[in-house]
Amino acid sequence: MPNLKELKNRIASVKSTKKITSAMKMVAASKLRRAQELAESSRVYADSLAFILSSLAGKTTNNSDLPEILTGRENPKTTLLVVNSSDRGLCGGFNSNLFRNAKNWIAQQQAQGKSVKLMTVGKKAASFYRRSEIDVIAGFDDLASNDRQLQVAEEVKNKIVELFDNKEVDEVLSSLTNFFRRSLKSLLINPSFPWQRRRAQKKKPKLAMLSLSLSPIKMNF
């Protein structure tokens, strides 16, 4: 049985740990608040841009001269799923829920006779699907800096367009988490290309949103 001195030392150690974890909690809350503000601000740009492109695609149904990336292909057989994860852990069920949702969706597509290929964004997705039997075409990670995030976005876009133009994939969808607030998030499998398929899913943004400057915001976590 520990003596009185050992108990006092243990109590002091626990109190010291409590102070450290409390400080870490305050720092994390501050970072989350800033990240939430950036995410909400950038959503205006993303939603408005998607609405504009979807509106253009919606007027191209009978025009065979326009690119397939707008009009789409009949009876798509090969789907590319872009899985967007984090680079780091310690974020609860963020990644595990994302992967589970993607797994269920992939199983549904394969049951319909479709072929599914993957592109991973983030180290956690790359690590998870490295052990998977699904064909991973490309992976992008190291999203720590603002410049790197913009570079990865450009690389992902170029790779998707290349795969679509070469007819290696017929449609592209993204698996991601839609953030509302800390306690409310939704998992989405969102159509990316062709834009024709997005028409029914996109609502017109509010006029107040459209009056804002449509410029992307750099996000650093």
Rosetta blueprint (number, residue, H / E / L):
1 M L
2 P L
3 N L
4 L H
5 K H
6 E H
7 L H
8 K H
9 N H
10 R H
11 I H
12 A H
13 S H
14 V H
15 K H
16 S H
17 T H
18 K H
19 K H
20 I H
21 T H
22 S H
23 A H
24 M H
25 K H
26 M H
27 V H
28 A H
29 A H
30 S H
31 K H
32 L H
33 R H
34 R H
35 A H
36 Q H
37 E H
38 L H
39 A H
40 E H
41 S H
42 S H
43 R H
44 V H
45 Y H
46 A H
47 D H
48 S H
49 L H
50 A H
51 F H
52 I H
53 L H
54 S H
55 S H
56 L H
57 A H
58 G H
59 K L
60 T L
61 T L
62 N L
63 N L
64 S L
65 D L
66 L L
67 P L
68 E H
69 I H
70 L H
71 T H
72 G L
73 R L
74 E L
75 N L
76 P L
77 K L
78 T E
79 T E
80 L E
81 L E
82 V E
83 V E
84 N E
85 S L
86 S L
87 D L
88 R L
89 G L
90 L L
91 C L
92 G L
93 G L
94 F H
95 N H
96 S H
97 N H
98 L H
99 F H
100 R H
101 N H
102 A H
103 K H
104 N H
105 W H
106 I H
107 A H
108 Q H
109 Q H
110 Q H
111 A H
112 Q L
113 G L
114 K L
115 S E
116 V E
117 K E
118 L E
119 M E
120 T E
121 V E
122 G L
123 K H
124 K H
125 A H
126 A H
127 S H
128 F H
129 Y H
130 R L
131 R L
132 S L
133 E L
134 I L
135 D E
136 V E
137 I E
138 A E
139 G E
140 F E
141 D L
142 D L
143 L L
144 A L
145 S L
146 N H
147 D H
148 R H
149 Q H
150 L H
151 Q H
152 V H
153 A H
154 E H
155 E H
156 V H
157 K H
158 N H
159 K H
160 I H
161 V H
162 E H
163 L H
164 F H
165 D H
166 N L
167 K L
168 E L
169 V L
170 D L
171 E E
172 V E
173 L E
174 S E
175 S E
176 L E
177 T E
178 N E
179 F E
180 F E
181 R E
182 R L
183 S L
184 L E
185 K E
186 S E
187 L E
188 L E
189 I E
190 N E
191 P E
192 S E
193 F E
194 P L
195 W H
196 Q H
197 R H
198 R H
199 R H
200 A H
201 Q H
202 K L
203 K L
204 K L
205 P L
206 K L
207 L H
208 A H
209 M H
210 L H
211 S L
212 L L
213 S L
214 L L
215 S L
216 P L
217 I L
218 K L
219 M L
220 N L
221 F L
